[in-house]
Amino acid sequence: MNFMQLRERQPKFPVTVKTGEGVVELIWNKIEYADGYRVFASPVGKNHFVGVINVKGTTAVMKKRANGVPMQYKVKAFRIADGPDNFFGESEIVIACPLETPRRLTAIVGSDGICTLSWRYNSQCDGFKIYADSNESGKYSFVCYSGKNSCRLDSFTKSGKVSFVVRSFIMTGHMEKLGVSSAPAEAVLPKSKGAKAVQFDHSMIRKTAGDYNARRFAGKDGRLCNDHHKCTVMIGGDITVSAEMQKNAAKGMPVFDEAFSSLGGIFGSFDFSVAMLDTDINDKKAYTFEDSRVINCPSTIADAVCKSGIDALAVNAGLLQRAPQSLEKYPLTVITENDCTQGGEKFSIVNINNINVGFISATVNKDISQYVSQLRKAGAEYIFFFCSWNERHTPAVKPKWRNQAVKAAESGADIIIGNGLNAIAEYDVIECADGRRVPVAYSLGSLIPADPATRFEKIGALLCVRLKRDTATGKVNTDLCGYIPYAFKDYGTEHREVLLSDDNARYFGLSVYDTLKKQVATALGSKIELARYAEKPEQHSFALLGSALISELFKDDNDVETDRSHLFISQLTMNGAHCDVDEKYFRDGVVPLYYNLSKGYDEYLAENKADALITDLYYAVSTPVYRLGDSLYSGGKAFIQSRFYEENKSQLKRLDIKDEAVWKPLLDKFIDSVTAVYDREKIILVRITDPKLYYVNGRYVRSADRSCNFRLLLDMENYFIRRVSPKVIDISRFYPGVINKRGRSYAVCRDEHFRNNISLIAKSICSGNKANYVNSLAYDPEIWLTEVAENFDIIKAGKADSFFFSTSNAVDYFISRLSRDFICAEFKDILRLKTSELVTFNEIRACYDFGRNAVLKRVYNGICAIRKGDIANADIDEIIRLGLYAQSDLAKALESFYNKNGIIRNCVLSTKDLSFYLKCARLWMAGTDKDAVAQLARKYYEKHRPVILDVFGRADGGDISELADGAVKGSVISGYSALTVCSEKPADIDLSYIDDKSAVFTELTRSYFANSHGDWLLVDFSDIVKPIYRHRSAYVASIDELCCSMAYRAFMTDDEVFEPFKENDDSKFIEKAISDFARTVKAKYGKNIILRKTYLPLNRLDITGRIRPFDDTEFISEKENLISRAEEIFVKCTECYIIDYESRYLPVCADKNADISERMLESDFYKEAAAAVDRIISGTSKKTVNNVDIVGYLERCERIRKDNPDMSAELSREIFGGASEIFMTE
């Protein structure tokens, strides 16, 4: 049978999916005539299927799949005889999502008898489902949802021995995909004892209704009292109310009014508005925050509902069978099972602009046909059915709900709205047998939420229903169903819904705002569109040219079409006549390689014009350019690996693009091409700069992009701007880079948050909403402040203040002195200060109004006072109370005060006991018996004086002193060899050649230790491996910058140089040098000396956590012998303390040839070493400290094993030592 016959007769075949942690397994039946099968994968919602694996059998197992990322799969059958890429059978598309298994589940019963579960989970998911087995049957029943890695089971009523398990889940295609159950955790729960009823104080609750004349509501006869002529009905989600909001409301606070205020009275703009009441309202019973077993809310919620413009409340029939009595005093229509009530009077029909509308509220199991019949007899022309699903927190629609919705539609309901789930769920349309199309909104989310269990409870939608009477038949039909999206913004313990309109984007930040809108659209599905009251996104198309940064723009953005065909091609090589290229020269799927070889960009532009063109010039600078005949080619990775390059390698000539005479004419050709097709207003240039600060593994590191000549890039960008006058986005220098998976730092590697905001700016430019030049001030400052708040402690630990905060900006200075918790707590007001565009402290003092935020005002005044040295200012106390980073500035100010006034000589303070020293300073300034105050301060200082820890050796010793609680950082004498410290000075070198502040001057004059030194010294001998010059009878170590100095060139070029680790015959020199060094430091520090032992491993961790070998391992054993010998001599001469941790940790560095003194170690090492220093200084330690915290060390080993799954057994033993049996891989 030939190929065409096979393809025509073979139908789509089914595939079964199984998933495990990081594993997807597909199973199907054998296809006749098939020699093999290829599995294809694509992101969900896209049609970008890429071949993943070829198999011969009917099972495909794919490992190392990303947990928490759903993918679409399909299988195609092929015969070898038909040639590659000729498939005759194709399977149905299935969705699979491997999920991580929750680990280390624990169940702890508190003193109140309530069980709290916690577990570990590191991957992406939408939430967790808790299951319990209370009768040891092995069958687990569902308990509740959780959105985080812990769950307090307040409403769990079982007692005795109970076993719990947890499963993660993710929503795909409106269905829950569940992961594997965790290992069970058991707990013994006590029986709940009967207790005397508690009397609750509800005196703050208003007992009478307010005056609501400003709003219109349904009258008692069911007729609407307004002058509108549109028949539009708005449906809001569940009103549930969190316990904290209830608590504040019970105190008389207007929290419910504020929750509705952000909606801006949108309910009152519709003809009739309905919300769903998912809580009881009874002031005579306990509220939820008083008794977690009940669902009850203060009646003032009804007062807020009336003020918001809502006309009716549909009561959750699964919760209440009748309207709460508390609602009778409010002008609200209350919808129950089969009627409506207002003020105690019942009616069946609400007349809205001459359309008779009926309402039903019932549970999922209720047959509503009799209710529909009653309403039709009463004259209802259109019926709303509010259905309670009898479940909570789930966004997944159950099959039985779908069946019940079909029954309700066939019974005569015209629209169905689900309630009680509290999470946004799918919107569907049911085709009835009589031809009616009945909309079903399974859940709209919460209008006022309880504490969210999953992310689907943090978003919601308002349903807009427009009813229209058919003039021909007189029947009322659904003319339009649309939605208005909203999301919740947390203000302390309160949750307020904010409409996702462009005007409100500033509340979330552009990137988060765009993500939230997409989440709402995905949750509802494709059968409903944005209502006309919400602005629909403008459609754009962009042609993308340039580097990896440009390639990441607009990913997963359904509102944008992109042309990515000419990415990763240098703009210098695009132009040229089109030529046909043999398919053998480019790999299937590498589209840019095809256009790189075939040229013809001018013709392509004319036929494929987009709305705008976005480009950067990074790739033009960092990529080689090759010439072959009259054609130029970009020498990227795809080109170098191509067959075309292999066959023509000898004929290809590489051009020097640094030469202006080369690149300018080539760039001119590109400019002429694009300006001939695109208006200058539609050409966008993204400027790229090297941030030199990169984020990796929870910290910022200093690094550089060495693959690009940034001076040349700047010249090209400036030339492009002068010639084209494009729109320019220039914000990259204000945001750090991201180290890629290979541990390399490229200026175009940025996080998704940053790239998404570049995309939003580009769309604003395309819409004509941005000026010609977009810099950081035109960018959203909320994005910047969010990143600063999230990474504040990391910024401080990485000493990255100068990158994030402008030294000339008073607002930046102020923010840099705060703390992560304080910025998060006062985020809104700090953002308002940031967006005020005030630059100086005088401007802020004169123009800025802190409003009611007295705490922020006191903190600001306190920081200004510390900056001026005005320690008498009472607002400084607020900084100490809140534990802000400005305490370090305060410690320096107090040091200066005590030294300047001679109260405490050589005063050095830590951030401890600042309150005492501040109080003493104020008493002294007030003139209160100065001698007594000074004596008190001195005696206290003598008793609690912080220890000053000096460092000799590696610079990272300063990090140990900073982390130590009992010490402050003293002098750091780094980069010098201990072998030359006590050598005589080179007498004949003229020191006028050298800057007296330089390290070379210090080496030549032996002025390592200042006259005043610290209390303790931390020593290591990493630098004694440096080469040494013999200058007559003196020795000079080859420190950094020595060979570049004038002194070296004038006096030392002919001196003999030797490497001490090679000089076996000069052992007496080494022993004498170390002994002299030991006597020198012992004379200064006495017994207060700590030796940090040094080891030279063969391997390192790159900055992505992968184990890599060092290249420079020559003479490593000789260097270790030298260091070890020096340490033995030093210990013998000083009887010092020893910290011996370094052998258990690896260096962390990107440079495979890094010098010993430049190597940083794992962060766990510095924590352990700092703790050891504290024990030694306090006198509670033995002489040699080498026992690490076992729990932390095992976690560190697990982290390394996880990052290096392919580690050999031999390497496991080398890295993990005694713990290798636990972490050894196969």
Secondary structure by P-SEA (a helix, b strand, c coil): ccaaaaaaaccbbbbbbbbcccbbbbbbcccccccbbbbbbbccccccccccccccccbbbbccccccccbbbbbbbbbcccccccccbbbcbbbbbbbbcccbbbbbbccccbbbbbbbbcccccbbbbbbbcccccbbbbccccccccccccccccccbbbbbbbbbbbccccccccccccbbbbbbcccccccbbbbbcccccccccccccccccccccccccccccbbbbbbccccccaaaaaaaaaccaaaaaaacccccccccccbbbbbbccccccccccccccccccccccaaaaaaaaacccbbbccccccccccccccccccccccccccccccccccccccccbbbbbbbbcccccaaaaaaaaaaacccbbbbbbbccccccccccaaaaaaaaaaaaacccbbbbccccbbbbbbccccccbbbbbbccccccccccccccccccbbbbbbbbbbbccccccccccbbbbbbbbbbbcccbbbbbcccccccccccaaaaaaaaaaaaaaaccccccccccccbbbbbbbbbccccccccccccccccccccccccccccccccbbbbbcccccccaaaaaaaaacaaaaaaaaccccbbbbbccccccbbbbbcccccccccccccccaaaaaacccbbbbccccccccaaaaaaaaaaaaaccccccbbbbbbbcccbbbcccbbbbbbccccaaaaaaaaaaaaaaacccccccccccbbbbbccccccccccccaaaaaaaaaaaaaaaacccccccccccccaaaaaaaaaacaaaaaaacccccccccccaaaaaaaaccaaaaaaaaaaaaaaaacccccaaaaacccccccaaaaaaaaaaaaaaaaccccccaaaaaaaacccaaaaaaaaaaaaaaaacccccccccccaaaaaaaaaaaaaaccaaaaaaaaaaaaaaabbbbbbbbccccaaaaaaaacccccccccccccccccccccccccccccccccccaaaaaaaccccccccccbbbbbccccccccccccccccccccccccccccccccccbbbbcccccccaaaaaaaaaaaaaaaaaaaccccbbbbbbbbbcccccccbbbbbbccccaaaaaaaaaaaaaaaaaaaccbbbbcccccccccccccccccccccccaaaaaaaaaaaaaaaaccccccccccaaaaaaaaaaaaaaacccccaaaaaaaccccccccccc
